[in-house]
Amino acid sequence: MLTLLLSNPAVALQALTDRFLGLFAAVQRAHATAARFESLAHLSDEELARRGLRREGLAQAVFADIDAQA
């Protein structure tokens, strides 16, 4: 990276920016996933059943939903 920085600072800066934005996007996705899980976890068992979910399968349902969106 140091060689790239010294030889072409604009490219190095763009690469660093791309990495930072990728990390930021991953943190946003993780936060959204956690928020979705928390909102489902607060529902009663009856409310979950109406949505076709069981409390034991909440994590799988949240991640399956994310995979379907990708």
Stockholm file with secondary structure:
# STOCKHOLM 1.0

chainA/1-70         MLTLLLSNPAVALQALTDRFLGLFAAVQRAHATAARFESLAHLSDEELARRGLRREGLAQAVFADIDAQA
#=GR chainA/1-70 SS CHHHHHHCHHHHHHHHHHHHHHHHHHHHHHHHHHHHHHHHHTSCHHHHHHTTCCGGGHHHHHHHHHHHHC
#=GC SS_cons        CHHHHHHCHHHHHHHHHHHHHHHHHHHHHHHHHHHHHHHHHTSCHHHHHHTTCCGGGHHHHHHHHHHHHC
//
